[in-house]
Amino acid sequence: MTKTKSILGGVLLAVLASPAFADYPEKPVSFIVPFPPGDLEDVLTRMIAEDFEEKYGVAAAVVNRPSDGGPFPGAASVAAAPADGYTIGSFVVDVPVVGPEVGVPGLSPDPFDPLGIFLTYPFVIAASADKPYATLQELADYSADNPQVLGHFGSFMLPTQATFAAAQEMGFDWGAEASSGALDCNSLASGDFDVINTTIQQILPCLDSVNILATITETAIPVAPDAPTLASITPNLNISLWNGLFVRKETPADVREKIIAVAKETLASERAQELAKQTGAIIYWTDADDAAARILSDKETAGTINAIIAE
């Protein structure tokens, strides 16, 4: 009995002497945005970080990690961090959909789980109202004898890929296409491009003199509710450019829940919804299970788009 008491006493002393593990979070948290500051995903992630800091009393900051390699190097830095919730990724759809499929180092196999999706960029296919077409079908018909020039933000981007695929599906070719850093009212007024694949934020000042041929969003854009979605015209191209929060797969459930709790409150806040009104962005919160299902669906759609373009 004495020996047993001695062993139990030793175990108790060891437990009492060992350092206690504090509840998450107990140190600064970083939200990694793999793009330069200032765009919608950056602004909203900063709102989430501010609310996280206020709620939990620890420093929370957005770290921008842009790269010529797109969002993938920044995402890989999150994959290389410990799975403890202190490094959180704020990623566009390309990271979980494209990165693992093309074998990006650090992202294949996919190391992340989504916490939720919170933003759809309001991408549109638009042309000046003085063009002899106001719909995609009219554009397709007109392009048979008058090939049009398309401007976009980069051929690798999913909205651009969807625009290429839509032309293929509707039986017309672009006369030319080129990327540009600025696709706004001046781009159309100057005649540099006949059609632009841009965000509605860029053409809000001239919305009355523009025809939105389609939105590359899953739902209508509030500032242009009558514009058709691309998926309503070509159902197999139901994809959009969205942004969500991600953590490593091994991240504990209680840690995830604390991050999600703050994000949901932020996205429902008045300042986040005011940003939506000002920019045309679609701001919301989709939970982890629905986000995971959406990623699977987007992978299938991306495969369809690639197959169409390759024809």
C-alpha positions, 0 to 999 in steps of 0.5 A, a space after each residue: 500500500 505504501 508503495 502504491 501511495 508513493 507512485 500515485 503521489 509521484 504522478 500527481 506531483 509530476 502533473 502539478 509540476 508540468 506546464 498547463 496548456 493555455 486555451 487557444 489563442 495565447 499568442 499572436 495569430 497571422 492571417 496569410 493573404 497571398 496577394 498585395 493589400 487593398 483588394 476585397 479579400 484583404 479588406 475583409 480578412 483585416 476586418 476578421 483579424 481586428 474582430 479576432 483581436 478584440 474578442 480574444 485579446 491577442 494580436 492578430 494581423 494580416 500578412 500579405 505574401 504576393 508572388 509572381 507564382 500567384 497565390 500558391 507560394 503564400 498558401 504553401 507557407 501556411 501548409 508549412 506552419 504548425 497545425 495549431 491555428 496560429 497561421 490561417 490562410 485566406 485563399 481564393 478558389 485556385 488554392 484548393 481547386 487548382 494547386 493540388 491538381 497541378 502538383 504545386 509543391 506543398 499543396 499536393 496532396 491538399 493539406 487544407 480544410 476550409 473553415 468557410 467561404 466568405 466572398 465571391 468576387 463580382 466578376 462580369 463579362 461586359 461591353 459598352 451599351 453602344 455595341 450591337 449586342 446586349 447578350 452573350 447570344 447576340 455577341 456570339 451571333 455578331 462575332 461570326 462576321 465581326 470577331 471581338 477583342 476580349 480584355 481580362 486580368 490573366 488567362 490563368 484565372 478561373 473567370 477568364 477560363 470560364 469566359 474562354 469556355 463560354 465562347 467555345 460552347 456558344 460557337 464563336 472565337 475571340 478575334 484577340 484577347 489580352 490581359 490588362 491590369 486595369 479593366 474599367 470604364 476607360 478600357 471600353 470607352 477608349 476602344 482598347 477592348 470590345 468586351 472585358 472580363 472584370 469586376 463590377 467594382 471597376 465599372 460602377 461609375 459607368 454602369 448606365 452605359 455598359 451592358 453586362 452580358 453575364 456575371 461569373 457568380 453563383 447568384 445575381 450581383 445586388 447592384 445588377 440584379 437583372 444581369 444573367 449568371 453565366 451558369 444560367 446561359 451555359 449550366 456546365 460552367 457554374 463557377 466563380 472566384 471566391 475566397 475563404 479561410 483555411 487551416 491545416 487538416 490536423 488543426 484541432 476542432 476547438 481551435 477551428 470553432 473559435 476562428 469560425 465564430 469570429 469570422 461569422 460575426 464579422 461577415 454579418 457586421 454592418 461594415 462588411 455589408 456596407 462594403 458589399 453595397 459599395 463594391 458589388 461584392 457578394 459577402 456571406 458565410 458558407 460553413 465548412 461542410 458546404 465549403 468542402 462540397 463546393 470545392 469538390 463541385 468546382 474541381 469538376 467544373 474546372 475539369 470541364 472548362 479545361 476539356 472545353 478549352 482543349 478542344 
